[in-house]
Amino acid sequence: MSKKHIEEAVRASLQAYFNDLKGVEPDSLYDLMLDSFEKPLLDVVMRQAEGNQSRAAEWLGLNRNTLRKKLLQYKLIKP
């Protein structure tokens, strides 16, 4: 899947979200999108990296400590 396909999937999901709102204005849309995208992203990447946080951090372009903080935030690892 290319970057273009990912962008199209995000656009389609956002459009469906707005359609579901039926004219009601969204609240904290940025945070909603980050939470909706970031948790599954981290989960899938960690599985592909076989739990190796250093490798996953490298793939994501994150500092390993930042990745660990986010994994804890989303309860994808235990403290």
PDB file of N, CA, C and O in Angstrom, chain B, residues numbered from 101:
ATOM      1  N   MET B 101       0.857  -1.173   0.000  1.00  0.00           N
ATOM      2  CA  MET B 101       0.000   0.000   0.000  1.00  0.00           C
ATOM      3  C   MET B 101       0.903   1.237   0.000  1.00  0.00           C
ATOM      4  O   MET B 101       1.846   1.333   0.785  1.00  0.00           O
ATOM      5  N   SER B 102       0.604   2.143  -0.863  1.00  0.00           N
ATOM      6  CA  SER B 102       1.411   3.352  -0.982  1.00  0.00           C
ATOM      7  C   SER B 102       0.905   4.448  -0.042  1.00  0.00           C
ATOM      8  O   SER B 102      -0.176   4.343   0.535  1.00  0.00           O
ATOM      9  N   LYS B 103       1.705   5.488   0.094  1.00  0.00           N
ATOM     10  CA  LYS B 103       1.309   6.649   0.899  1.00  0.00           C
ATOM     11  C   LYS B 103      -0.022   7.203   0.396  1.00  0.00           C
ATOM     12  O   LYS B 103      -0.868   7.615   1.189  1.00  0.00           O
ATOM     13  N   LYS B 104      -0.201   7.209  -0.916  1.00  0.00           N
ATOM     14  CA  LYS B 104      -1.443   7.724  -1.505  1.00  0.00           C
ATOM     15  C   LYS B 104      -2.646   6.906  -1.027  1.00  0.00           C
ATOM     16  O   LYS B 104      -3.692   7.471  -0.708  1.00  0.00           O
ATOM     17  N   HIS B 105      -2.498   5.576  -0.976  1.00  0.00           N
ATOM     18  CA  HIS B 105      -3.600   4.730  -0.527  1.00  0.00           C
ATOM     19  C   HIS B 105      -3.928   4.969   0.943  1.00  0.00           C
ATOM     20  O   HIS B 105      -5.096   4.968   1.332  1.00  0.00           O
ATOM     21  N   ILE B 106      -2.906   5.172   1.749  1.00  0.00           N
ATOM     22  CA  ILE B 106      -3.135   5.456   3.173  1.00  0.00           C
ATOM     23  C   ILE B 106      -3.874   6.782   3.320  1.00  0.00           C
ATOM     24  O   ILE B 106      -4.824   6.887   4.095  1.00  0.00           O
ATOM     25  N   GLU B 107      -3.434   7.795   2.571  1.00  0.00           N
ATOM     26  CA  GLU B 107      -4.102   9.106   2.617  1.00  0.00           C
ATOM     27  C   GLU B 107      -5.560   8.979   2.188  1.00  0.00           C
ATOM     28  O   GLU B 107      -6.441   9.594   2.788  1.00  0.00           O
ATOM     29  N   GLU B 108      -5.817   8.188   1.158  1.00  0.00           N
ATOM     30  CA  GLU B 108      -7.191   7.996   0.682  1.00  0.00           C
ATOM     31  C   GLU B 108      -8.046   7.307   1.745  1.00  0.00           C
ATOM     32  O   GLU B 108      -9.214   7.652   1.923  1.00  0.00           O
ATOM     33  N   ALA B 109      -7.467   6.337   2.449  1.00  0.00           N
ATOM     34  CA  ALA B 109      -8.199   5.650   3.508  1.00  0.00           C
ATOM     35  C   ALA B 109      -8.538   6.611   4.645  1.00  0.00           C
ATOM     36  O   ALA B 109      -9.638   6.564   5.195  1.00  0.00           O
ATOM     37  N   VAL B 110      -7.593   7.478   4.994  1.00  0.00           N
ATOM     38  CA  VAL B 110      -7.845   8.467   6.046  1.00  0.00           C
ATOM     39  C   VAL B 110      -8.926   9.445   5.603  1.00  0.00           C
ATOM     40  O   VAL B 110      -9.835   9.759   6.370  1.00  0.00           O
ATOM     41  N   ARG B 111      -8.829   9.923   4.376  1.00  0.00           N
ATOM     42  CA  ARG B 111      -9.855  10.846   3.855  1.00  0.00           C
ATOM     43  C   ARG B 111     -11.241  10.200   3.870  1.00  0.00           C
ATOM     44  O   ARG B 111     -12.217  10.828   4.283  1.00  0.00           O
ATOM     45  N   ALA B 112     -11.326   8.962   3.424  1.00  0.00           N
ATOM     46  CA  ALA B 112     -12.611   8.263   3.386  1.00  0.00           C
ATOM     47  C   ALA B 112     -13.166   8.086   4.801  1.00  0.00           C
ATOM     48  O   ALA B 112     -14.366   8.253   5.019  1.00  0.00           O
ATOM     49  N   SER B 113     -12.305   7.751   5.756  1.00  0.00           N
ATOM     50  CA  SER B 113     -12.745   7.586   7.137  1.00  0.00           C
ATOM     51  C   SER B 113     -13.232   8.905   7.726  1.00  0.00           C
ATOM     52  O   SER B 113     -14.242   8.945   8.428  1.00  0.00           O
ATOM     53  N   LEU B 114     -12.508   9.979   7.437  1.00  0.00           N
ATOM     54  CA  LEU B 114     -12.929  11.295   7.926  1.00  0.00           C
ATOM     55  C   LEU B 114     -14.259  11.719   7.313  1.00  0.00           C
ATOM     56  O   LEU B 114     -15.124  12.261   8.000  1.00  0.00           O
ATOM     57  N   GLN B 115     -14.412  11.470   6.025  1.00  0.00           N
ATOM     58  CA  GLN B 115     -15.674  11.822   5.375  1.00  0.00           C
ATOM     59  C   GLN B 115     -16.826  11.035   5.981  1.00  0.00           C
ATOM     60  O   GLN B 115     -17.901  11.587   6.214  1.00  0.00           O
ATOM     61  N   ALA B 116     -16.611   9.752   6.238  1.00  0.00           N
ATOM     62  CA  ALA B 116     -17.645   8.926   6.869  1.00  0.00           C
ATOM     63  C   ALA B 116     -17.962   9.455   8.271  1.00  0.00           C
ATOM     64  O   ALA B 116     -19.121   9.472   8.686  1.00  0.00           O
ATOM     65  N   TYR B 117     -16.929   9.884   8.994  1.00  0.00           N
ATOM     66  CA  TYR B 117     -17.130  10.448  10.331  1.00  0.00           C
ATOM     67  C   TYR B 117     -18.020  11.693  10.248  1.00  0.00           C
ATOM     68  O   TYR B 117     -18.976  11.830  11.011  1.00  0.00           O
ATOM     69  N   PHE B 118     -17.702  12.596   9.321  1.00  0.00           N
ATOM     70  CA  PHE B 118     -18.519  13.801   9.169  1.00  0.00           C
ATOM     71  C   PHE B 118     -19.938  13.460   8.722  1.00  0.00           C
ATOM     72  O   PHE B 118     -20.895  14.097   9.164  1.00  0.00           O
ATOM     73  N   ASN B 119     -20.081  12.481   7.867  1.00  0.00           N
ATOM     74  CA  ASN B 119     -21.422  12.055   7.444  1.00  0.00           C
ATOM     75  C   ASN B 119     -22.214  11.524   8.638  1.00  0.00           C
ATOM     76  O   ASN B 119     -23.406  11.804   8.765  1.00  0.00           O
ATOM     77  N   ASP B 120     -21.562  10.764   9.507  1.00  0.00           N
ATOM     78  CA  ASP B 120     -22.224  10.216  10.693  1.00  0.00           C
ATOM     79  C   ASP B 120     -22.649  11.309  11.667  1.00  0.00           C
ATOM     80  O   ASP B 120     -23.618  11.141  12.408  1.00  0.00           O
ATOM     81  N   LEU B 121     -21.925  12.431  11.669  1.00  0.00           N
ATOM     82  CA  LEU B 121     -22.266  13.535  12.566  1.00  0.00           C
ATOM     83  C   LEU B 121     -23.572  14.221  12.163  1.00  0.00           C
ATOM     84  O   LEU B 121     -24.223  14.854  12.994  1.00  0.00           O
ATOM     85  N   LYS B 122     -23.951  14.097  10.906  1.00  0.00           N
ATOM     86  CA  LYS B 122     -25.206  14.672  10.385  1.00  0.00           C
ATOM     87  C   LYS B 122     -25.359  16.144  10.752  1.00  0.00           C
ATOM     88  O   LYS B 122     -26.407  16.575  11.235  1.00  0.00           O
ATOM     89  N   GLY B 123     -24.285  16.912  10.511  1.00  0.00           N
ATOM     90  CA  GLY B 123     -24.341  18.350  10.719  1.00  0.00           C
ATOM     91  C   GLY B 123     -23.893  18.821  12.082  1.00  0.00           C
ATOM     92  O   GLY B 123     -23.672  20.017  12.271  1.00  0.00           O
ATOM     93  N   VAL B 124     -23.751  17.923  13.036  1.00  0.00           N
ATOM     94  CA  VAL B 124     -23.267  18.309  14.364  1.00  0.00           C
ATOM     95  C   VAL B 124     -21.770  18.592  14.244  1.00  0.00           C
ATOM     96  O   VAL B 124     -21.035  17.834  13.611  1.00  0.00           O
ATOM     97  N   GLU B 125     -21.332  19.679  14.852  1.00  0.00           N
ATOM     98  CA  GLU B 125     -19.922  20.043  14.749  1.00  0.00           C
ATOM     99  C   GLU B 125     -19.072  19.141  15.630  1.00  0.00           C
ATOM    100  O   GLU B 125     -19.452  18.832  16.759  1.00  0.00           O
ATOM    101  N   PRO B 126     -17.921  18.718  15.115  1.00  0.00           N
ATOM    102  CA  PRO B 126     -17.044  17.837  15.899  1.00  0.00           C
ATOM    103  C   PRO B 126     -16.356  18.603  17.023  1.00  0.00           C
ATOM    104  O   PRO B 126     -16.267  19.830  16.999  1.00  0.00           O
ATOM    105  N   ASP B 127     -15.876  17.852  18.002  1.00  0.00           N
ATOM    106  CA  ASP B 127     -15.165  18.437  19.134  1.00  0.00           C
ATOM    107  C   ASP B 127     -13.837  17.703  19.285  1.00  0.00           C
ATOM    108  O   ASP B 127     -13.804  16.472  19.269  1.00  0.00           O
ATOM    109  N   SER B 128     -12.762  18.434  19.430  1.00  0.00           N
ATOM    110  CA  SER B 128     -11.424  17.856  19.628  1.00  0.00           C
ATOM    111  C   SER B 128     -11.079  16.837  18.548  1.00  0.00           C
ATOM    112  O   SER B 128     -10.590  15.745  18.838  1.00  0.00           O
ATOM    113  N   LEU B 129     -11.340  17.208  17.313  1.00  0.00           N
ATOM    114  CA  LEU B 129     -11.121  16.308  16.183  1.00  0.00           C
ATOM    115  C   LEU B 129      -9.660  15.899  16.048  1.00  0.00           C
ATOM    116  O   LEU B 129      -9.368  14.748  15.725  1.00  0.00           O
ATOM    117  N   TYR B 130      -8.752  16.814  16.288  1.00  0.00           N
ATOM    118  CA  TYR B 130      -7.335  16.501  16.162  1.00  0.00           C
ATOM    119  C   TYR B 130      -6.942  15.391  17.139  1.00  0.00           C
ATOM    120  O   TYR B 130      -6.288  14.422  16.753  1.00  0.00           O
ATOM    121  N   ASP B 131      -7.342  15.535  18.397  1.00  0.00           N
ATOM    122  CA  ASP B 131      -7.024  14.515  19.401  1.00  0.00           C
ATOM    123  C   ASP B 131      -7.701  13.189  19.072  1.00  0.00           C
ATOM    124  O   ASP B 131      -7.102  12.127  19.243  1.00  0.00           O
ATOM    125  N   LEU B 132      -8.932  13.245  18.607  1.00  0.00           N
ATOM    126  CA  LEU B 132      -9.648  12.031  18.212  1.00  0.00           C
ATOM    127  C   LEU B 132      -8.897  11.293  17.111  1.00  0.00           C
ATOM    128  O   LEU B 132      -8.734  10.075  17.171  1.00  0.00           O
ATOM    129  N   MET B 133      -8.443  12.033  16.111  1.00  0.00           N
ATOM    130  CA  MET B 133      -7.728  11.414  14.996  1.00  0.00           C
ATOM    131  C   MET B 133      -6.387  10.837  15.452  1.00  0.00           C
ATOM    132  O   MET B 133      -6.023   9.727  15.063  1.00  0.00           O
ATOM    133  N   LEU B 134      -5.661  11.580  16.269  1.00  0.00           N
ATOM    134  CA  LEU B 134      -4.377  11.071  16.759  1.00  0.00           C
ATOM    135  C   LEU B 134      -4.569   9.778  17.542  1.00  0.00           C
ATOM    136  O   LEU B 134      -3.860   8.798  17.312  1.00  0.00           O
ATOM    137  N   ASP B 135      -5.529   9.776  18.468  1.00  0.00           N
ATOM    138  CA  ASP B 135      -5.775   8.579  19.265  1.00  0.00           C
ATOM    139  C   ASP B 135      -6.243   7.416  18.396  1.00  0.00           C
ATOM    140  O   ASP B 135      -5.854   6.271  18.626  1.00  0.00           O
ATOM    141  N   SER B 136      -7.069   7.707  17.408  1.00  0.00           N
ATOM    142  CA  SER B 136      -7.602   6.659  16.538  1.00  0.00           C
ATOM    143  C   SER B 136      -6.540   6.063  15.632  1.00  0.00           C
ATOM    144  O   SER B 136      -6.626   4.896  15.251  1.00  0.00           O
ATOM    145  N   PHE B 137      -5.560   6.845  15.293  1.00  0.00           N
ATOM    146  CA  PHE B 137      -4.517   6.398  14.365  1.00  0.00           C
ATOM    147  C   PHE B 137      -3.281   5.879  15.091  1.00  0.00           C
ATOM    148  O   PHE B 137      -2.696   4.871  14.693  1.00  0.00           O
ATOM    149  N   GLU B 138      -2.891   6.568  16.148  1.00  0.00           N
ATOM    150  CA  GLU B 138      -1.613   6.275  16.785  1.00  0.00           C
ATOM    151  C   GLU B 138      -1.594   4.910  17.480  1.00  0.00           C
ATOM    152  O   GLU B 138      -0.619   4.169  17.357  1.00  0.00           O
ATOM    153  N   LYS B 139      -2.646   4.578  18.196  1.00  0.00           N
ATOM    154  CA  LYS B 139      -2.655   3.309  18.924  1.00  0.00           C
ATOM    155  C   LYS B 139      -2.537   2.112  17.977  1.00  0.00           C
ATOM    156  O   LYS B 139      -1.670   1.265  18.195  1.00  0.00           O
ATOM    157  N   PRO B 140      -3.371   2.004  16.932  1.00  0.00           N
ATOM    158  CA  PRO B 140      -3.202   0.861  16.034  1.00  0.00           C
ATOM    159  C   PRO B 140      -1.868   0.882  15.294  1.00  0.00           C
ATOM    160  O   PRO B 140      -1.306  -0.175  15.010  1.00  0.00           O
ATOM    161  N   LEU B 141      -1.358   2.065  14.980  1.00  0.00           N
ATOM    162  CA  LEU B 141      -0.052   2.167  14.333  1.00  0.00           C
ATOM    163  C   LEU B 141       1.018   1.550  15.221  1.00  0.00           C
ATOM    164  O   LEU B 141       1.811   0.726  14.765  1.00  0.00           O
ATOM    165  N   LEU B 142       1.041   1.948  16.483  1.00  0.00           N
ATOM    166  CA  LEU B 142       2.043   1.435  17.408  1.00  0.00           C
ATOM    167  C   LEU B 142       1.867  -0.063  17.628  1.00  0.00           C
ATOM    168  O   LEU B 142       2.850  -0.802  17.684  1.00  0.00           O
ATOM    169  N   ASP B 143       0.643  -0.507  17.749  1.00  0.00           N
ATOM    170  CA  ASP B 143       0.368  -1.929  17.967  1.00  0.00           C
ATOM    171  C   ASP B 143       0.874  -2.781  16.803  1.00  0.00           C
ATOM    172  O   ASP B 143       1.553  -3.786  17.015  1.00  0.00           O
ATOM    173  N   VAL B 144       0.548  -2.384  15.588  1.00  0.00           N
ATOM    174  CA  VAL B 144       0.969  -3.149  14.411  1.00  0.00           C
ATOM    175  C   VAL B 144       2.489  -3.121  14.250  1.00  0.00           C
ATOM    176  O   VAL B 144       3.103  -4.152  13.977  1.00  0.00           O
ATOM    177  N   VAL B 145       3.085  -1.961  14.415  1.00  0.00           N
ATOM    178  CA  VAL B 145       4.539  -1.853  14.269  1.00  0.00           C
ATOM    179  C   VAL B 145       5.246  -2.703  15.327  1.00  0.00           C
ATOM    180  O   VAL B 145       6.227  -3.377  15.015  1.00  0.00           O
ATOM    181  N   MET B 146       4.767  -2.681  16.564  1.00  0.00           N
ATOM    182  CA  MET B 146       5.390  -3.490  17.602  1.00  0.00           C
ATOM    183  C   MET B 146       5.271  -4.980  17.287  1.00  0.00           C
ATOM    184  O   MET B 146       6.203  -5.742  17.544  1.00  0.00           O
ATOM    185  N   ARG B 147       4.151  -5.394  16.743  1.00  0.00           N
ATOM    186  CA  ARG B 147       3.996  -6.802  16.362  1.00  0.00           C
ATOM    187  C   ARG B 147       4.965  -7.158  15.234  1.00  0.00           C
ATOM    188  O   ARG B 147       5.595  -8.215  15.267  1.00  0.00           O
ATOM    189  N   GLN B 148       5.085  -6.283  14.243  1.00  0.00           N
ATOM    190  CA  GLN B 148       5.996  -6.533  13.121  1.00  0.00           C
ATOM    191  C   GLN B 148       7.450  -6.557  13.580  1.00  0.00           C
ATOM    192  O   GLN B 148       8.277  -7.283  13.028  1.00  0.00           O
ATOM    193  N   ALA B 149       7.748  -5.753  14.598  1.00  0.00           N
ATOM    194  CA  ALA B 149       9.111  -5.696  15.144  1.00  0.00           C
ATOM    195  C   ALA B 149       9.322  -6.768  16.217  1.00  0.00           C
ATOM    196  O   ALA B 149      10.356  -6.806  16.884  1.00  0.00           O
ATOM    197  N   GLU B 150       8.321  -7.633  16.365  1.00  0.00           N
ATOM    198  CA  GLU B 150       8.382  -8.739  17.337  1.00  0.00           C
ATOM    199  C   GLU B 150       8.700  -8.250  18.747  1.00  0.00           C
ATOM    200  O   GLU B 150       9.455  -8.883  19.486  1.00  0.00           O
ATOM    201  N   GLY B 151       8.103  -7.099  19.107  1.00  0.00           N
ATOM    202  CA  GLY B 151       8.261  -6.545  20.440  1.00  0.00           C
ATOM    203  C   GLY B 151       9.562  -5.797  20.672  1.00  0.00           C
ATOM    204  O   GLY B 151       9.803  -5.313  21.778  1.00  0.00           O
ATOM    205  N   ASN B 152      10.395  -5.692  19.665  1.00  0.00           N
ATOM    206  CA  ASN B 152      11.679  -5.012  19.808  1.00  0.00           C
ATOM    207  C   ASN B 152      11.460  -3.495  19.714  1.00  0.00           C
ATOM    208  O   ASN B 152      11.255  -2.951  18.629  1.00  0.00           O
ATOM    209  N   GLN B 153      11.507  -2.833  20.861  1.00  0.00           N
ATOM    210  CA  GLN B 153      11.214  -1.404  20.914  1.00  0.00           C
ATOM    211  C   GLN B 153      12.243  -0.571  20.162  1.00  0.00           C
ATOM    212  O   GLN B 153      11.889   0.432  19.541  1.00  0.00           O
ATOM    213  N   SER B 154      13.495  -0.965  20.207  1.00  0.00           N
ATOM    214  CA  SER B 154      14.525  -0.214  19.489  1.00  0.00           C
ATOM    215  C   SER B 154      14.268  -0.255  17.983  1.00  0.00           C
ATOM    216  O   SER B 154      14.358   0.768  17.305  1.00  0.00           O
ATOM    217  N   ARG B 155      13.950  -1.438  17.468  1.00  0.00           N
ATOM    218  CA  ARG B 155      13.669  -1.573  16.041  1.00  0.00           C
ATOM    219  C   ARG B 155      12.403  -0.799  15.664  1.00  0.00           C
ATOM    220  O   ARG B 155      12.380  -0.094  14.655  1.00  0.00           O
ATOM    221  N   ALA B 156      11.359  -0.933  16.474  1.00  0.00           N
ATOM    222  CA  ALA B 156      10.107  -0.226  16.204  1.00  0.00           C
ATOM    223  C   ALA B 156      10.323   1.288  16.224  1.00  0.00           C
ATOM    224  O   ALA B 156       9.801   2.000  15.367  1.00  0.00           O
ATOM    225  N   ALA B 157      11.081   1.775  17.186  1.00  0.00           N
ATOM    226  CA  ALA B 157      11.360   3.212  17.275  1.00  0.00           C
ATOM    227  C   ALA B 157      12.083   3.684  16.026  1.00  0.00           C
ATOM    228  O   ALA B 157      11.782   4.751  15.491  1.00  0.00           O
ATOM    229  N   GLU B 158      13.032   2.893  15.567  1.00  0.00           N
ATOM    230  CA  GLU B 158      13.766   3.252  14.352  1.00  0.00           C
ATOM    231  C   GLU B 158      12.821   3.307  13.152  1.00  0.00           C
ATOM    232  O   GLU B 158      12.864   4.259  12.372  1.00  0.00           O
ATOM    233  N   TRP B 159      11.976   2.301  13.003  1.00  0.00           N
ATOM    234  CA  TRP B 159      11.023   2.272  11.889  1.00  0.00           C
ATOM    235  C   TRP B 159      10.084   3.475  11.920  1.00  0.00           C
ATOM    236  O   TRP B 159       9.716   4.017  10.878  1.00  0.00           O
ATOM    237  N   LEU B 160       9.703   3.881  13.127  1.00  0.00           N
ATOM    238  CA  LEU B 160       8.755   4.991  13.281  1.00  0.00           C
ATOM    239  C   LEU B 160       9.436   6.362  13.230  1.00  0.00           C
ATOM    240  O   LEU B 160       8.772   7.389  13.086  1.00  0.00           O
ATOM    241  N   GLY B 161      10.754   6.366  13.349  1.00  0.00           N
ATOM    242  CA  GLY B 161      11.474   7.639  13.378  1.00  0.00           C
ATOM    243  C   GLY B 161      11.307   8.346  14.708  1.00  0.00           C
ATOM    244  O   GLY B 161      11.307   9.575  14.781  1.00  0.00           O
ATOM    245  N   LEU B 162      11.163   7.545  15.769  1.00  0.00           N
ATOM    246  CA  LEU B 162      10.985   8.084  17.112  1.00  0.00           C
ATOM    247  C   LEU B 162      12.178   7.711  17.981  1.00  0.00           C
ATOM    248  O   LEU B 162      12.887   6.742  17.708  1.00  0.00           O
ATOM    249  N   ASN B 163      12.384   8.488  19.020  1.00  0.00           N
ATOM    250  CA  ASN B 163      13.329   8.132  20.061  1.00  0.00           C
ATOM    251  C   ASN B 163      12.719   6.950  20.816  1.00  0.00           C
ATOM    252  O   ASN B 163      11.503   6.902  21.000  1.00  0.00           O
ATOM    253  N   ARG B 164      13.536   6.007  21.251  1.00  0.00           N
ATOM    254  CA  ARG B 164      13.018   4.820  21.952  1.00  0.00           C
ATOM    255  C   ARG B 164      12.253   5.198  23.218  1.00  0.00           C
ATOM    256  O   ARG B 164      11.250   4.563  23.544  1.00  0.00           O
ATOM    257  N   ASN B 165      12.712   6.219  23.932  1.00  0.00           N
ATOM    258  CA  ASN B 165      12.007   6.662  25.145  1.00  0.00           C
ATOM    259  C   ASN B 165      10.633   7.235  24.809  1.00  0.00           C
ATOM    260  O   ASN B 165       9.674   7.020  25.550  1.00  0.00           O
ATOM    261  N   THR B 166      10.536   7.956  23.706  1.00  0.00           N
ATOM    262  CA  THR B 166       9.251   8.498  23.267  1.00  0.00           C
ATOM    263  C   THR B 166       8.305   7.356  22.914  1.00  0.00           C
ATOM    264  O   THR B 166       7.129   7.381  23.277  1.00  0.00           O
ATOM    265  N   LEU B 167       8.823   6.356  22.204  1.00  0.00           N
ATOM    266  CA  LEU B 167       7.994   5.201  21.859  1.00  0.00           C
ATOM    267  C   LEU B 167       7.504   4.520  23.131  1.00  0.00           C
ATOM    268  O   LEU B 167       6.321   4.202  23.252  1.00  0.00           O
ATOM    269  N   ARG B 168       8.401   4.298  24.068  1.00  0.00           N
ATOM    270  CA  ARG B 168       8.015   3.630  25.312  1.00  0.00           C
ATOM    271  C   ARG B 168       6.926   4.412  26.037  1.00  0.00           C
ATOM    272  O   ARG B 168       5.980   3.819  26.557  1.00  0.00           O
ATOM    273  N   LYS B 169       7.048   5.725  26.077  1.00  0.00           N
ATOM    274  CA  LYS B 169       6.037   6.575  26.720  1.00  0.00           C
ATOM    275  C   LYS B 169       4.680   6.400  26.050  1.00  0.00           C
ATOM    276  O   LYS B 169       3.654   6.298  26.723  1.00  0.00           O
ATOM    277  N   LYS B 170       4.681   6.365  24.728  1.00  0.00           N
ATOM    278  CA  LYS B 170       3.429   6.203  23.989  1.00  0.00           C
ATOM    279  C   LYS B 170       2.841   4.793  24.172  1.00  0.00           C
ATOM    280  O   LYS B 170       1.624   4.635  24.274  1.00  0.00           O
ATOM    281  N   LEU B 171       3.699   3.784  24.213  1.00  0.00           N
ATOM    282  CA  LEU B 171       3.228   2.415  24.443  1.00  0.00           C
ATOM    283  C   LEU B 171       2.573   2.300  25.812  1.00  0.00           C
ATOM    284  O   LEU B 171       1.554   1.626  25.957  1.00  0.00           O
ATOM    285  N   LEU B 172       3.143   2.946  26.808  1.00  0.00           N
ATOM    286  CA  LEU B 172       2.547   2.966  28.143  1.00  0.00           C
ATOM    287  C   LEU B 172       1.232   3.743  28.140  1.00  0.00           C
ATOM    288  O   LEU B 172       0.251   3.321  28.753  1.00  0.00           O
ATOM    289  N   GLN B 173       1.220   4.871  27.452  1.00  0.00           N
ATOM    290  CA  GLN B 173       0.017   5.710  27.377  1.00  0.00           C
ATOM    291  C   GLN B 173      -1.165   4.930  26.825  1.00  0.00           C
ATOM    292  O   GLN B 173      -2.282   5.060  27.327  1.00  0.00           O
ATOM    293  N   TYR B 174      -0.933   4.126  25.801  1.00  0.00           N
ATOM    294  CA  TYR B 174      -1.995   3.350  25.170  1.00  0.00           C
ATOM    295  C   TYR B 174      -2.149   1.957  25.762  1.00  0.00           C
ATOM    296  O   TYR B 174      -2.903   1.131  25.247  1.00  0.00           O
ATOM    297  N   LYS B 175      -1.418   1.702  26.860  1.00  0.00           N
ATOM    298  CA  LYS B 175      -1.470   0.412  27.554  1.00  0.00           C
ATOM    299  C   LYS B 175      -1.137  -0.754  26.632  1.00  0.00           C
ATOM    300  O   LYS B 175      -1.745  -1.821  26.713  1.00  0.00           O
ATOM    301  N   LEU B 176      -0.158  -0.531  25.751  1.00  0.00           N
ATOM    302  CA  LEU B 176       0.306  -1.589  24.852  1.00  0.00           C
ATOM    303  C   LEU B 176       1.442  -2.378  25.475  1.00  0.00           C
ATOM    304  O   LEU B 176       1.811  -3.446  24.988  1.00  0.00           O
ATOM    305  N   ILE B 177       2.001  -1.837  26.571  1.00  0.00           N
ATOM    306  CA  ILE B 177       2.973  -2.557  27.385  1.00  0.00           C
ATOM    307  C   ILE B 177       2.660  -2.266  28.843  1.00  0.00           C
ATOM    308  O   ILE B 177       1.950  -1.314  29.167  1.00  0.00           O
ATOM    309  N   LYS B 178       3.204  -3.104  29.715  1.00  0.00           N
ATOM    310  CA  LYS B 178       3.016  -2.895  31.146  1.00  0.00           C
ATOM    311  C   LYS B 178       4.216  -2.137  31.708  1.00  0.00           C
ATOM    312  O   LYS B 178       5.343  -2.310  31.244  1.00  0.00           O
ATOM    313  N   PRO B 179       3.963  -1.293  32.715  1.00  0.00           N
ATOM    314  CA  PRO B 179       5.066  -0.524  33.322  1.00  0.00           C
ATOM    315  C   PRO B 179       6.110  -1.412  33.962  1.00  0.00           C
ATOM    316  O   PRO B 179       7.092  -0.913  34.511  1.00  0.00           O
TER     317      PRO B 179
END
